[in-house]
Amino acid sequence: MVGRIPVIDVKPLLEAGATGSRLAVKASVGEPFPVSATVFREGHDRLGAEVVLIAPDGTRRPPVAMTALPATDRHLVSRYEAWVVADSVGAWTFEVQAWSDPIASWQHAAGIKIRADIDTELMFAEGRLLLERVVAGLDKLDQRMPKADIQVLRAAIKATSDKKRPAEARLAQLESPDLVGVLRAHPLRDLLTVEGPFPVHVDRSRALFGSWYEFFPRSEGATYDPQTNTVVSGTFRTASERLPAVAAMGFDVIYLPPIHPIGEVNRKGPNNAVLAEGEPLPDDWAGSPWAIGSAAGGHDAVHPDLGTLADFDAFVAAAAALDLEVALDLALQAAPDHPWVAAHPEWFTTRADGSIAYAENPPKKYQDIYPVNFDAHPYDDPDSLATEVLRVVRHWMAHGVRIFRVDNPHTKPVAFWEWLLAEVRRTDPDVLFLAEAFTKPPMMQTLGAIGFHQSYTYFTWRTAKVDIEDYLREVSHESAHRMRPNFFVNTPDILHEFLQYGGPAAFRIRAVLAAMSSPTWGMYAGYELGEHVAVKPGSEEYLDSEKYQIRVREWGTDATGLASYITRLNEIRRAHPALQLLRNLTVHPTDEEHVLCFSKRAGTDTVIVVLNLDPHQVRETMVHLDLAALGLPPGSSFSVHDEISGADWTWGADNYVRLDPTEPAHILIVKGNA
């Protein structure tokens, strides 16, 4: 039923599920997020609106006043907005409250009538009654006001009756900023209407902000024996030796692909090679870590070549000592020799000939992997695959893992993920899940809506300026309430042609774009070495991909300068709160189709990024800044400091820029008025 003061089209709000219950929108501790609504009423009387946040324990936070947004053809001064901040993890709600504002209505009418000498004393008398209601209301609620505010209020009441003073002077006191401020803090709320509560789930800050680094433990510390022409796998112990370098580059999360035993049946070889029927398994075929399970165990076991569970625990502890969180891959699939296959064949899909179907994504075939089927039992059945997955997740949680990167979640039922994430959140709300779902938008968005804390995105394939601008607006404003982006510049599966053919400049361009535009970004090992060779033209697969074999790399040198550059980007991210938020991005126009400009602002911290998207040519252009978005008045000139070059300039609304591919970006900090 519509309230006395209608409140409609509340945002953020996620669509209801089949049961009619609302899904919780996303927020993080300390992250401002906007609440807006269309609020209106009959006639010409004024109204007010506020947002009230309600904490998980039911505590109501002080209301935050909503302000009218600029009029548009769609919303003629009836759209209101407020930015609110939650301060703890948990299931919050918010309400939108609207009311008739008799004081604002009186001030509007009095300003017109008294200046026209119409009903002058009657208008003052009505004003006095309203102000006395404010005082009486405060006394009734035992609300304490600062002494200065009480003095302002009582002086205003006195002015309504002081006929010795000119009417204009009395009116000026009743319209003074001091009185307006007091009344805004203590409004009269007639005909109060409350819409809500609307759910918001507030996560820890790592759900919003962080830098991810991915490596394969078996490659870290791996050695090559030229005499036997074999590669000896790295272990958790040798991989731990790589952690200080990862931490030194400024990363917060170390993400590990699956660490479990790898199946031997149909095992893949280098560059996705397949054995001929009956051919024995070569000793040097390490197999794909995503082909999980063998006689050595399944999803709750560690590959023997990597060490033991105790070795994994030591790895997690070594990472924690460097302020690195370990993210573990959760890949819900099985090798043909996984223990699940023999114990629970009903957890898999059987074909007409009685065989179990292996994974396919035509034309790709994954003969070493069996997809799983969640529909054999209700999710909470003790014999269900879902219950087993929950046990596996809690097993690794008990070993210090609080972040899971989920492989291909879009190939499993959404209802299963909603159940699993809710079960984990119920007991361990600090545990985070990243959805690796490169899929159609409805599935990607829905996975975020039902509980995934972060999501892989289409960022990798956005390389043209217009596409990048549109996508930045989408992820920062249109979908931020349901999906938090994690901008990975590369993955073991994705080596975009921009990196294949763009040279070292391409690696810098994509790193700047990811690290500066998104509060969470990531990279896969080898990026800092400029690895760019694909298995064949037109492919996004790496040559000699780590998905199928162990890679021996020579760390310790920075011939490309990329490691130092990435380190600097992460330093800048940590130093500037504006870069740690998602919803604060503004795109600014430039005159050159290969030069992108955007800004991010948080309080007094403002960062402007100007980026040459062309890895091959110098580009020159004019950059046109929206000064209001920067919190600056029209016509301002101001000082900026380039965090990359160290240079200082004076900028204004329109600025000339020249960017060379060897240093493709300005990362500018606004220092103040010039």
C-alpha positions in Angstrom: 0.0 0.0 0.0 1.3 3.4 -0.9 2.2 5.6 2.1 0.8 9.0 2.9 3.9 10.5 1.4 4.7 8.2 -1.5 8.2 6.6 -1.7 8.8 4.6 -4.8 11.6 3.2 -6.9 14.0 2.7 -3.9 17.6 1.9 -4.9 19.7 -0.1 -4.3 17.3 -3.0 -4.4 17.7 -6.5 -5.8 14.9 -8.3 -7.5 12.9 -10.7 -5.4 13.4 -14.4 -5.8 10.6 -17.0 -6.3 9.6 -16.8 -2.7 9.1 -13.0 -2.8 12.0 -12.3 -0.4 14.5 -9.6 -1.3 18.1 -10.3 -1.9 20.7 -8.3 0.0 22.6 -5.6 -1.9 26.4 -5.3 -1.4 28.4 -3.0 0.8 31.7 -3.2 2.8 32.7 -1.9 6.1 33.5 1.8 5.8 32.3 2.0 2.2 29.9 4.8 1.4 27.0 3.7 -0.8 24.1 5.7 -2.2 20.4 5.2 -1.3 17.9 6.9 -3.6 14.2 7.1 -4.0 11.5 9.0 -5.8 9.6 10.9 -3.1 6.6 13.2 -3.8 3.3 14.4 -2.5 0.1 16.2 -3.5 0.0 19.9 -3.7 2.8 22.3 -3.1 3.7 21.7 0.5 7.4 20.7 1.2 8.6 17.3 2.3 11.7 15.8 3.7 13.4 12.4 3.4 16.0 10.5 5.3 17.8 7.1 5.3 18.1 5.2 8.5 20.6 2.3 8.7 19.8 -0.5 11.0 22.7 -2.7 12.3 22.6 -6.5 12.6 21.8 -6.2 16.3 18.8 -3.9 15.6 20.6 -0.7 16.6 19.3 2.2 14.5 21.9 4.6 13.3 21.3 8.4 13.2 19.2 9.3 10.1 21.0 10.8 7.1 19.2 13.5 5.3 18.4 12.9 1.6 18.9 15.7 -0.9 17.1 16.4 -4.1 19.0 15.3 -7.2 19.1 17.7 -10.2 16.0 17.7 -12.2 15.9 15.6 -15.4 13.2 14.9 -18.0 12.5 11.7 -16.1 12.7 13.0 -12.5 11.5 16.6 -12.0 13.0 17.3 -8.6 11.4 14.3 -7.0 14.5 12.0 -6.8 16.3 12.1 -3.5 19.6 10.6 -2.5 21.8 10.1 0.6 25.2 8.3 1.0 25.4 6.1 4.0 28.2 4.0 5.7 28.0 0.8 7.7 30.7 0.2 10.3 30.6 -3.5 11.0 30.2 -6.9 9.1 26.8 -8.5 9.0 23.2 -8.4 7.8 22.1 -4.7 7.8 18.9 -3.1 6.6 17.9 0.4 5.7 14.7 2.4 5.7 13.7 5.4 3.7 11.6 7.8 5.7 9.6 10.6 4.2 7.4 13.2 5.8 5.5 16.5 5.3 7.9 19.3 6.3 5.7 22.1 7.7 8.7 24.3 8.6 10.1 24.2 5.0 6.5 24.9 3.7 6.2 27.8 6.1 9.6 29.2 5.1 8.8 29.1 1.5 5.4 30.8 1.9 6.8 33.3 4.5 9.6 34.3 2.1 7.0 35.3 -0.5 4.2 36.8 1.6 6.2 38.8 4.1 8.3 40.4 1.4 5.0 41.3 -0.3 3.5 42.5 3.0 0.7 39.9 2.8 -0.5 38.5 6.1 2.9 39.5 7.7 2.0 39.0 11.4 -0.1 35.9 10.7 2.9 34.3 9.0 5.2 35.2 11.9 2.6 33.7 14.3 2.4 30.5 12.4 6.2 30.4 12.3 6.3 30.8 16.1 4.0 27.9 16.6 6.1 25.6 14.5 9.3 26.6 16.3 7.7 26.0 19.7 6.7 22.6 18.4 10.3 21.8 17.7 11.3 22.8 21.3 8.4 20.9 22.8 9.3 17.8 20.8 12.9 18.0 22.0 11.8 18.3 25.6 9.4 15.4 25.2 12.1 13.1 23.7 14.7 14.4 26.2 16.9 15.2 23.2 20.0 17.2 24.1 21.0 20.1 21.9 24.2 22.1 21.9 23.7 25.3 23.9 24.5 27.3 20.8 21.7 25.6 18.9 19.2 26.2 21.7 20.1 29.9 21.6 19.6 30.1 17.8 16.2 28.4 18.2 15.0 30.6 21.0 16.3 33.8 19.3 14.2 32.8 16.3 11.1 32.3 18.4 11.7 35.8 19.9 12.1 37.3 16.4 8.6 36.1 15.4 7.0 38.3 18.1 9.4 41.3 18.0 7.2 43.9 16.2 9.7 46.6 17.0 12.1 45.2 14.4 11.5 45.6 10.7 9.8 42.6 9.1 12.6 42.0 6.7 15.1 41.8 9.6 12.9 39.3 11.5 12.5 37.2 8.3 16.2 37.2 7.7 16.8 35.7 11.1 14.2 33.0 10.4 16.0 32.2 7.1 19.5 32.3 8.6 21.9 29.4 7.8 22.3 28.8 11.5 18.6 28.3 12.0 18.2 26.2 8.8 21.0 23.9 10.1 19.3 23.4 13.5 16.0 22.7 11.9 17.5 20.2 9.4 19.0 18.3 12.4 15.7 18.4 14.3 12.9 18.5 11.7 9.2 18.3 12.3 8.0 15.0 10.7 4.3 15.2 10.0 2.5 12.4 8.1 5.6 10.2 8.5 5.9 7.4 5.9 8.5 4.5 6.3 9.5 2.3 3.4 11.6 -0.8 4.1 13.5 -2.4 5.7 15.6 -3.2 2.7 18.5 -5.8 3.1 22.2 -4.9 2.8 25.0 -7.4 3.5 28.1 -5.7 4.7 31.4 -7.6 4.2 34.9 -7.1 5.5 37.0 -4.6 3.6 39.0 -7.3 1.7 35.8 -8.0 -0.2 36.1 -4.6 -1.8 39.8 -3.7 -1.8 42.8 -5.9 -2.5 45.5 -6.9 -5.0 45.7 -10.5 -6.1 48.7 -12.5 -7.3 48.3 -16.0 -8.8 51.0 -18.6 -9.0 51.2 -22.4 -9.3 53.1 -23.8 -6.3 54.5 -26.6 -8.4 56.3 -24.1 -10.6 57.7 -22.0 -7.7 61.1 -23.5 -6.9 60.8 -26.1 -9.6 64.2 -27.2 -11.1 65.2 -28.5 -14.5 67.7 -31.4 -14.6 69.4 -31.3 -18.1 71.0 -34.7 -17.6 67.6 -36.4 -17.3 65.7 -33.8 -19.2 63.1 -33.7 -16.5 61.6 -31.0 -14.3 61.3 -31.5 -10.6 58.2 -30.1 -9.0 58.3 -27.2 -6.6 56.7 -27.7 -3.2 54.9 -25.6 -0.6 58.2 -25.1 1.1 59.9 -23.8 -2.1 56.8 -21.8 -3.0 57.0 -20.1 0.4 60.4 -18.7 -0.7 58.6 -16.7 -3.4 56.1 -15.1 -1.0 58.4 -12.2 0.1 58.8 -11.0 -3.5 55.0 -11.1 -4.0 54.4 -9.2 -0.8 57.2 -6.7 -1.8 55.2 -5.9 -5.0 52.3 -4.8 -2.7 49.9 -7.7 -3.2 47.4 -8.7 -0.5 46.2 -12.1 -1.7 48.1 -15.0 -3.0 45.8 -17.2 -5.1 46.6 -20.9 -5.7 45.1 -23.0 -8.4 44.0 -26.5 -7.2 46.6 -28.1 -4.9 45.0 -31.6 -4.9 46.1 -34.9 -6.3 45.8 -35.0 -10.1 44.1 -37.8 -12.0 46.1 -40.1 -14.2 43.3 -41.4 -16.4 43.2 -39.3 -19.6 45.8 -37.0 -18.2 46.7 -34.1 -20.5 50.3 -33.3 -21.5 52.2 -30.1 -22.5 50.1 -27.7 -24.5 47.0 -29.8 -23.9 48.4 -32.9 -25.7 46.3 -36.1 -25.6 47.7 -39.6 -25.3 46.8 -42.1 -28.0 44.6 -45.0 -26.9 46.7 -47.5 -25.0 49.8 -45.2 -24.8 51.5 -45.3 -21.4 51.5 -42.1 -19.3 54.9 -40.4 -19.8 56.8 -39.6 -16.6 57.0 -35.9 -17.4 53.2 -35.3 -17.9 52.4 -33.4 -14.7 48.7 -33.0 -15.8 46.2 -30.2 -15.2 45.6 -29.2 -11.5 41.9 -28.8 -12.4 41.7 -32.6 -13.2 41.2 -33.3 -9.5 41.5 -36.6 -7.7 43.4 -39.9 -7.9 44.3 -42.8 -5.7 46.1 -40.3 -3.5 42.8 -38.5 -2.6 40.3 -35.9 -3.7 39.3 -32.3 -2.9 40.4 -32.5 0.8 43.9 -33.8 0.0 47.2 -32.3 -1.0 49.2 -33.4 -4.1 52.0 -35.5 -2.8 54.6 -33.7 -4.9 53.7 -30.4 -3.1 54.1 -31.9 0.4 51.7 -32.6 3.2 48.8 -30.8 4.9 51.3 -29.7 7.5 53.4 -28.1 4.7 50.3 -26.3 3.5 49.7 -25.0 7.0 53.2 -23.7 7.1 52.7 -22.0 3.7 49.6 -20.3 5.0 51.4 -19.2 8.1 54.3 -17.8 6.1 51.9 -15.9 3.9 50.1 -14.5 7.0 53.4 -13.3 8.4 53.8 -11.1 5.3 50.2 -9.9 5.5 49.2 -12.1 2.6 45.9 -14.0 2.6 45.8 -17.3 0.8 43.0 -17.8 -1.7 42.4 -21.4 -2.7 40.7 -22.6 -5.9 37.4 -24.4 -5.4 37.0 -26.4 -8.6 33.9 -28.7 -8.4 34.8 -31.3 -11.0 36.6 -34.6 -10.8 39.2 -36.7 -12.7 38.0 -40.1 -13.8 40.0 -41.7 -11.0 38.7 -39.3 -8.2 37.4 -41.3 -5.2 34.0 -39.7 -5.7 33.5 -41.5 -9.1 33.6 -44.9 -7.5 31.8 -44.0 -4.3 29.0 -41.8 -5.8 28.5 -42.3 -9.5 25.1 -40.6 -9.1 27.0 -37.3 -8.6 27.9 -37.4 -12.3 26.1 -37.4 -15.7 25.8 -40.8 -17.4 25.5 -41.0 -21.1 23.3 -43.4 -23.1 26.1 -46.0 -23.4 26.6 -46.1 -19.6 29.8 -44.1 -19.6 30.3 -40.9 -17.6 30.4 -37.7 -19.7 33.6 -35.7 -19.7 33.7 -32.0 -19.9 33.3 -30.2 -23.2 33.1 -26.6 -24.3 33.0 -27.2 -28.1 35.4 -27.3 -29.8 37.4 -27.7 -26.5 37.4 -31.2 -25.0 38.5 -32.0 -21.4 38.7 -35.8 -21.4 40.6 -35.6 -18.0 37.6 -34.0 -16.2 34.1 -35.2 -15.3 31.6 -32.5 -14.5 29.4 -33.0 -11.4 25.7 -33.2 -11.1 24.0 -31.6 -8.0 20.5 -32.8 -8.6 20.7 -36.4 -7.3 19.8 -35.3 -3.7 18.4 -32.2 -1.9 21.3 -30.0 -1.0 21.1 -30.6 2.8 20.8 -34.4 2.4 23.8 -36.2 4.2 24.5 -38.1 1.0 24.4 -35.1 -1.3 27.3 -33.7 -3.3 26.4 -30.3 -1.9 26.9 -31.5 1.6 30.2 -33.0 0.6 31.3 -29.7 -1.0 30.4 -27.8 2.2 32.5 -30.3 4.2 35.4 -29.7 1.8 35.1 -25.9 2.1 35.0 -26.1 5.9 38.0 -28.5 5.8 40.1 -25.8 4.1 38.7 -23.1 6.3 40.0 -25.0 9.3 43.4 -24.8 7.6 43.4 -21.1 7.4 41.8 -20.4 4.0 39.3 -17.5 4.2 39.1 -16.8 0.5 38.0 -19.2 -2.3 38.2 -18.5 -6.0 35.5 -20.6 -7.5 36.2 -22.2 -10.9 33.3 -22.0 -13.5 30.5 -21.4 -11.0 28.1 -20.7 -13.9 28.2 -24.5 -14.8 26.6 -25.4 -11.5 23.0 -24.5 -10.2 22.6 -21.0 -8.9 20.4 -22.4 -6.1 23.3 -24.6 -4.9 25.6 -21.6 -4.6 22.9 -19.6 -2.8 22.6 -22.4 -0.3 26.4 -23.0 0.1 27.3 -19.3 0.5 24.5 -18.8 3.0 25.6 -21.8 5.1 29.2 -20.5 5.2 28.1 -16.9 5.9 25.9 -18.0 8.7 28.9 -19.2 10.8 31.9 -17.5 9.1 30.9 -14.1 7.6 34.6 -13.3 7.0 35.0 -16.0 4.3 34.9 -14.6 0.8 34.1 -16.2 -2.6 35.2 -15.0 -6.0 33.2 -16.1 -9.0 35.3 -17.0 -12.1 32.3 -16.8 -14.4 33.2 -15.6 -17.9 29.6 -16.1 -19.1 26.4 -14.3 -20.1 25.5 -11.2 -18.1 22.4 -12.6 -16.5 24.3 -15.5 -14.9 27.3 -13.3 -14.0 25.0 -10.7 -12.3 22.9 -13.3 -10.6 25.9 -15.1 -9.1 26.9 -11.8 -7.6 23.4 -11.1 -6.3 22.9 -14.4 -4.5 26.1 -14.0 -2.5 29.4 -14.2 -4.4 31.6 -11.4 -2.9 33.6 -10.7 -6.1 33.4 -11.6 -9.7 35.7 -11.9 -12.7 34.5 -9.6 -15.4 34.8 -8.8 -19.1 37.6 -6.4 -18.4 40.2 -8.4 -20.3 38.3 -7.9 -23.5 37.6 -4.2 -23.1 40.5 -2.5 -24.9 38.9 0.3 -27.0 38.3 3.6 -25.3 34.5 3.7 -25.8 34.2 0.1 -24.6 36.3 0.8 -21.5 34.4 4.0 -20.6 31.1 2.2 -20.9 32.3 -0.7 -18.8 33.8 1.5 -16.1 30.5 3.3 -15.7 28.6 -0.1 -15.6 30.7 -1.8 -12.9 31.1 1.3 -10.7 27.5 2.6 -10.9 25.0 0.3 -12.6 25.9 -3.0 -11.1 28.0 -2.2 -8.0 25.1 -3.1 -5.6 25.0 -6.7 -6.9 28.5 -7.5 -8.3 32.0 -6.4 -7.1 34.5 -6.6 -10.0 38.0 -8.1 -9.7 40.0 -6.9 -12.7 42.5 -9.5 -13.6 44.9 -8.4 -16.4 45.7 -12.0 -17.4 44.9 -15.5 -16.2 46.3 -19.0 -17.1 43.4 -19.1 -19.6 43.5 -15.6 -21.0 46.4 -14.0 -22.8 44.6 -11.3 -24.8 46.0 -10.2 -28.2 46.6 -6.7 -26.8 49.3 -8.2 -24.6 50.5 -10.6 -27.3 51.3 -7.8 -29.8 51.5 -4.6 -27.7 55.0 -5.0 -26.2 56.0 -3.9 -22.7 53.8 -0.7 -23.0 50.7 -2.9 -23.3 51.5 -4.5 -20.0 51.9 -1.1 -18.3 48.7 0.2 -19.9 46.5 -2.7 -18.7 48.1 -2.7 -15.2 47.4 1.0 -14.8 43.8 0.6 -16.0 43.0 -2.4 -13.7 44.8 -1.1 -10.6 43.5 2.5 -10.8 39.9 1.9 -11.9 38.9 -1.1 -9.7 39.5 -1.4 -6.0 40.3 -5.1 -6.6 42.6 -6.2 -9.3 44.8 -9.2 -10.0 47.5 -10.7 -12.2 48.9 -14.2 -12.9 52.6 -14.9 -12.5 54.7 -14.1 -15.6 52.9 -10.9 -16.3 55.8 -9.0 -14.6 58.1 -10.8 -17.0 56.1 -9.7 -20.0 55.2 -13.3 -21.1 53.2 -12.8 -24.3 53.6 -15.8 -26.6 50.4 -17.7 -27.5 50.3 -21.3 -28.4 49.2 -20.3 -31.9 47.9 -17.2 -33.8 44.4 -16.3 -32.8 44.5 -18.2 -29.5 44.4 -16.8 -26.0 46.2 -19.8 -24.6 49.8 -19.4 -23.5 52.5 -21.4 -25.2 53.7 -24.1 -22.7 50.8 -23.2 -20.5 51.2 -23.9 -16.7 47.7 -25.5 -16.9 49.4 -28.6 -18.3 53.0 -28.5 -17.3 55.5 -27.1 -14.7 57.2 -23.9 -15.7 60.7 -23.0 -14.5 61.2 -19.2 -14.3 64.2 -17.1 -13.5 63.1 -14.6 -10.9 65.3 -12.0 -9.3 65.8 -9.7 -12.2 63.4 -7.0 -13.5 64.6 -6.6 -17.1 61.3 -5.3 -18.3 60.8 -2.9 -15.3 57.3 -4.2 -14.9 57.8 -5.6 -11.4 58.9 -2.2 -10.2 56.1 -0.5 -12.1 53.5 -2.8 -10.5 55.0 -2.2 -7.1 54.5 1.5 -7.6 50.9 1.1 -8.6 50.1 -0.9 -5.5 51.9 1.7 -3.4 49.7 4.4 -4.9 46.6 2.3 -4.3 47.4 1.8 -0.6 48.2 5.5 -0.1 45.0 6.9 -1.6 41.5 6.0 -0.1 39.8 7.2 -3.3 41.4 4.2 -5.2 40.0 1.8 -2.6 36.4 2.5 -3.5 34.2 1.3 -6.4 31.2 3.7 -6.7 33.2 6.9 -6.9 34.5 6.8 -10.5 33.8 9.6 -13.0 34.8 9.4 -16.7 36.0 12.7 -18.2 36.0 13.4 -22.0 39.1 13.8 -24.1 39.6 14.8 -27.7 41.6 11.7 -28.7 40.1 8.3 -29.2 43.2 6.6 -27.7 43.4 8.7 -24.5 41.2 7.8 -21.5 40.6 9.9 -18.4 38.8 9.1 -15.2 38.9 10.3 -11.6 38.1 8.9 -8.2 37.3 10.9 -5.1 36.9 10.1 -1.4 36.6 13.2 0.9 39.6 15.4 0.3 41.5 12.6 -1.7 41.1 13.0 -5.4 43.0 11.0 -8.1 42.9 11.8 -11.8 44.1 9.1 -14.2 45.0 10.0 -17.8 46.0 7.0 -19.9 47.3 6.4 -23.4 45.6 3.3 -24.7 47.9 3.0 -27.7 51.0 0.9 -26.9 52.7 1.9 -30.1 52.3 5.7 -30.6 52.6 9.0 -28.8 49.2 10.5 -28.3 48.3 14.2 -27.7 45.0 15.6 -26.6 43.0 18.0 -24.5 41.4 16.6 -21.4 38.2 18.2 -20.2 37.5 17.8 -16.5 34.1 17.9 -14.8 35.2 20.2 -11.9 32.1 19.5 -9.9 32.9 15.8 -9.9 36.3 16.7 -8.4 34.6 18.8 -5.7 35.9 22.1 -7.2 34.0 25.2 -8.1 33.6 26.4 -11.8 36.7 28.1 -13.2 39.1 26.6 -10.6 42.8 26.1 -11.2 44.6 23.7 -9.0 47.9 21.9 -8.4 48.4 18.3 -9.3 51.2 15.9 -8.6 52.0 13.0 -10.9 52.7 9.9 -8.7 54.5 8.3 -11.6 56.9 10.9 -12.8 57.0 13.1 -9.7 56.1 16.2 -11.8 53.8 19.0 -10.6 51.5 21.1 -12.8 48.7 23.6 -12.5 45.5 22.3 -14.1 42.1 23.6 -14.7 39.0 22.4 -16.6 40.8 22.0 -19.9 44.4 20.6 -20.1 46.8 19.6 -22.8 48.3 16.1 -22.4 51.1 14.3 -24.3 51.7 10.6 -23.4 54.4 8.4 -24.7 53.9 4.6 -24.7 57.1 4.2 -22.6 55.3 6.0 -19.8 51.6 5.8 -20.8 49.9 7.3 -17.8 49.6 10.4 -15.6 48.3 9.4 -12.1 47.6 12.8 -10.7 46.8 13.8 -7.1 44.9 17.0 -6.7 46.8 19.1 -4.2 44.6 22.2 -3.9 43.8 25.5 -5.5 46.7 27.1 -7.4 
